[in-house]
Amino acid sequence: MSADELTPSEAHRWAARAGLPLPADRLEAVAATAAHIHSVVAALREIDFGETPPAAAYFVGEELRCGRMS
């Protein structure tokens, strides 16, 4: 099942499975939020990063040394 198909009752079941108490009045909002997050993640997965190195290859402070004004 995809998050787009998540019903309020399924949201309740998954929350209970994770040990999270979920009041009945929040079920629809949680299901809608899960569907939205799923659509955003799906869109991000479509982005072609080409030659962009992974975040682990980035070293904090490199720009500061190179771009610092003397």
N, C-alpha and C positions, 0 to 999 in steps of 0.2 A: 504494500500500500504506500502511495506517495503522500507527502504532507498536504497536497492539494485536495486529497480525498478525506482528510482528517475530519471526522465528525465530532461534535461535542461529547458524545458518549465514548468515542475512541480517545479523545483527549483526557477524559476522566480515567479511563482504563490505564493509559500510559503514565499518567501522573501517579496513580495508585501504585503501579508497578515500580516506579522510581522512588516511592516512599514520600511523595509530596502531597500534602492535603490540598485538594482543589475544591473550593465551594461551588455548588451547582450554578450560582449566578455568574461565575467566571468562565464556564466551560466554552461558551460561544466565542468569547474574546480570545481565549487561549488557542482554540482551533483556528481562528482567523489569523492570529499572530504567527502561528506555526506555518500556515500556508504562505503568508507573506515572506517570512524568513526563507522558506524553501524556494520561492520564486527569485529572491535576491541572490541566493547562493547559486541557483541554476544559471542566472545571468552572469555572475562572476566566473563561473566555470567555462563560459563561452569565450572569455577574453583571451586573445592570443598575445602572450607576453614575449614571444620571439626569443631574442637573445638576452632578455633581462635575467640577471643572476638571482638566485633565491635570497631571501632576507638574511640567511646565515652568512652570506658573502659580504654583507654591508657592515662597515665598522663605524660606529658612532664617533663623530668628531673629525672625520676626514675632511668634510666640507669646511669646518671651522678653520682648520689649519691652512687650507688652500685658499679660502675666500676671506681670511682675516685681513683687515686693513692695518698697515703698519704705521 
